[in-house]
Amino acid sequence: MSSRGEFTVRVKEELAALRPAAPAERRALLAALLRFAATLHIGGTLGPRYTLVLATGSGGVTRLAFWLLQSGYGVRPDFRVREAGALAPRARYELVLADRVERVLTDSGILDRAGRLSFGVAGGLVRRREAAACFARGAFLGRGSVSAPTREPHLEIGAPEERTAADLAALLARLGLPARTGERGPDEHRVVVKGGEAIGRALLVMGAPAAYLALEDGRIRREVRREAVRLANADHANLRRSVAAAMAQVVAVERAVSRLGWDGLPADLAEVAALRLAHPDASLAELGTMLDPPRSKGGVLGRLRRIEALTPPDGGSEE
């Protein structure tokens, strides 16, 4: 499993362990789970007969959905496990509900009062902020994913259709979480939150403080690595420039000695010239400590520039 998948599993297990106390919050949470993770099957000859199938790869999400259905409606859905195989690397869990489905669907906003299918997010479910946060949690538990702390931050939630994606993005905006809708392909809608700060707030709003701390730790580590790389690159560039300058100074000294001879150089320049030839890898500061009396880095550089000016590379003389 990828690092992104592993972190998503951790976040979902943390969120799925929460059990809202308020009925309105439980209702919003279940509504989002069903809207984003369940499939509705319609059959029957004398009238519509509904069957809900909620499928997920998370055991924690399965237990949460079972608890919500049992505590809220007194129903016990059938539980099935689809074992991992060549096409599915992880086991899949299914909850199948065939009893009292109409009431669950109506309370969840999937059916309207006339029994027609409804799309989007029912405003009555998410009027209060706490219920809206529970709905966002359920949507993430149903079809959400988040990047690992070591990667660039990215959180997205797949949506069953365009209207639901737009409503979820608006709900997240109400919660102070900038989100935008997008498409991966035909009929593949999603809601995306980007940026480490925004994703951190999203995790806190949904109720995952441990995941938030892991994300912050990863962000700090990435910043430290970037700064270390930047400093290493800067040091390497400075070293290259220093080596190039030292080699140019050696060439200038050799040219001056060849054309003027050691006796043709002033005593102070000859002293620096001899040290540069004897210590081509030394820094200007190190050369300065070898002079008698010692000189500053700037003093050594000034003498070397005077040597370069005595015999320019084109063979001319300084005016």
N, C-alpha and C positions, 0 to 999 in steps of 0.2 A: 504494500500500500504506500502511496506517495506521502510525503510529509504533510502536504495540504490535507489529504484524506485523514491522516492520523489525528491532526489537530481538530478537524471538524468533528470527528468521533468524540474527542475529549470534551469539546464544547457542548455537543448534544447530550452527552451523558450528564454533564453538570446541570444543564437546563432541564432535562427530563426528570431530574430528582426533585424539582420544586413541585409543591402541591398547593396551589392557591386555595385560600380559605373562603373567599367571597364567591357566591354562586355566579355573579356576573362575570368574574374573572375566569372561572372554570368554563363557563359557557363560551366566552371569547376564545379561550385557548383551544377547546375542542373544535370550535367552528373553523379555526385556522388549520388545525391538523387535517380535518376532513376536506376542506377546500383545497389544500395544497398537496395532500398525500393520498387521498382516497379516490377510488373509482366507483361510480354509481352504475349498477346494472338494473335495467328496467325490463320486466317480463310480465306474464300474466295475460289471460284472455278475457276475463270478466272485468278487468280494471288493472291499472298499473300495480305491479308488485315490485318493490324496491329491495335491492341487496347492496349493502355497502362493503367494500373491500379496502381496508387500509393496509398498504404494504410499505415496509421500511426495512432498512438494514441495521437498525439500532434496537437492541433489546430494551434500553431505557425508554425510548419513545413508545415501544409496544406496551410496556408496563404502564406508562402514563396514560395512553389512550384507553387501555382496558379499565384503569381506575376511574377515568372521567366518565366513561359510559356506564360503569356499574354504580358509581356514587351518584351520578346525576339522573340516571334513567332506570336504574335497577335491572339492567340487562347484562347478560354475560355473553359476549361475542365468541364465536368459535376461534380457536387459535391454531394456526398452521405454520409449519417451518419448511421452507424450501432450502435444501442443503446446497452448500457451495459446489460448484462444478466448473467445467471448462469455460462456459459462457458467463458464469457468475462467480467471481472469486471469493465472495463473501456470502454467508447465509442470509436469506431474506425471511422476514417474519410477516405473517398476514393475520389480521383480525377481520373476521367475516361476520357481519351483522345482518340478520334477516328478520328480526322481530322489532316492532315498534319503530321501524325505520323512518316513517313519515314524520313522527314527532321530532326525532333527532334532526332530520333534514330541515324541518320548518324552524326549529329553534336556532339552527346554525345558519339560517339565511340562504340555504341552497334551494329550498322550495319556498315560494311565496304562499300567502294565506289561501290562494285559489288552487294551490297544488302545482303551479307551473315552475319550471326551472328558472332560477335567478342567478345572475352573474355579478361579479364584483364583490365588494365588502359591504355588508349591511350596516348602515350608519348606527342603528340602534344598539348594535353589539359593542361598539367601540367609542361610545360617547364619552365615557370617563377615561382619564389618562391611564389608570391602572389596567383597565380592560384593554385599552389600545396596546399597552406594553405586552400584555399576555397574548394578544392576537399576533403581534410581531414575533414573539417567542415561538408560537405555534407554527407560523409560516416558516421560520428558520428550521425548526425541528422537522417540518414536513419536506422541504426541498431546498434547504440552505447549505452553503459551504463557505468556508473562510480560509484564507491563506495561513500557512504556518508562521510562527513568530519570526523565523529566520528569513522569510521571503518578503517581497514588497507587499504591503497590505492590500487586500482585496476581499470583499464580502459580496456574495450574490445569493439571490433566492429565485429559483425558477417558479414561474407562475403558469397556471393552467390555461389562461387566455388573457387577451390584451386588457380587458376592462379590469380584471383582478390585479394585474400588474400595476396599472395606473392608480387604482385605489390604494394599493399597498404603499406605493411611493408617496402618495399624499399623506397617508397615515404616519409614515416614518418622518416626513417633514414636520408634522404636528408635534412629534416627539423630539424635534431638534436634530434630526439625523438627515443630512442632505443625501438624497437618493435620486437616481434617474432610471428610467426604463430603457430596455434595449431588447434586441433579438439576436439569438444565435443562428437562426435559420427560420424557414417557414414554420409558423405555429410553435416556435420555441421562444417564449417570452420570459423575460427576467427583470429583476430589480437589482441594481448595483449600488453599493456604497464603497467609496474609495477614500484613501487617506487614513493614516494611522490614528489620528485624533478622532475622526468620525467613527471609525470602526471600533475603537476603544469605548466610545460613548455608547455605541449600539450594544456592545457586549454587556455593559453595565445596565442599560435600560432593560435588556431582555432578562437580566438576572444572573450573569456569569462573571462574578468578580475574579475568580481564580484564572479564568481564561484571559481576562483583561490584564492581570498582573503578568502573565506569561507573554502576552503581546507587547507590553511595555518593556519587559526585560529583553525581548528580541529586538525591539526598536533601538534600545540603548546599545546593545551589542553591535548592531549594524552600523550605528553612527560612530562607535569607537573604531570599528574595523575600517570604515571609510576614512576617518581622520588619520589612522595609522598608515594606510596606503598613501594618502595625500602627502604626509610628512616624509614617508620613505621615498616617494617619487621626487619630492622637492630636494631631499638630501642627495639623491642620486644625480639630479640635474646640477646641483651646486658642485658636487664632486667632479662631474664631467667638465664643468666650466673651469674649476680650479686646476685640473690636470692640463686642460688645453692652454690655459694662461701660463702655467709653469713651463710647458714645452715651448711655447712661443718665446718666453724669456730666455730659455736655454739657447734657442736658435739665435736670438738677438745678441746674447753674450758671445757666442762662438763667432758670429759675424764680426762683432766689434774687435775681438781679439785677433781674428784673422787679418783684418784690414789695418788696425792701428797698433797691434802688439800690446803686450801687457804694460810696457813702459809708456805707451801713448794714452793710457787711461789715467784719469785723476785717481789719487790714492783711495779716496772714499768709494769711488765706483769700482775700482779693481778689487777692493775687499768684498763688496757685495757680489761681483761677478764670479769670484773664486768660490764663494759659498754656494751660489746658485748651481754652478757646474758640479760641485762636490755633493750637493744634496738636492737633486732635481725633484724629489717627492715632497720636500719640506714645504710647509705653508709659509706665508710671508711673516706671520707672527713668530714662527719657529726660527726663521732666518734672523729676525731681529734680535732674538736672545743670544745668537752666536756672535754678534758684532761686539766690538770693544770700543767705546761703551755700547751697551745694548740700545737698540732703536725700536721705535714703534712700527707697527704694520704699515702705516702710512709713510713713514720715513723710508722703509725698505722699498716700497712700491715707487716712491718718487725717484730713488736712485736707479732702479731698473728702467723706468721710463726715460731717464736721461741717457742711459746706455743705448736704448732703442733709437733715440733721436740722433745719436752720434753717427750712426750708419743706417740710414733708412733702407728698406728692402730693395728699392730701385737703384741704389748705389749713389743717390744724390746726397747733398749735404744740407743741414738745417740752415735756413736763412738767418 
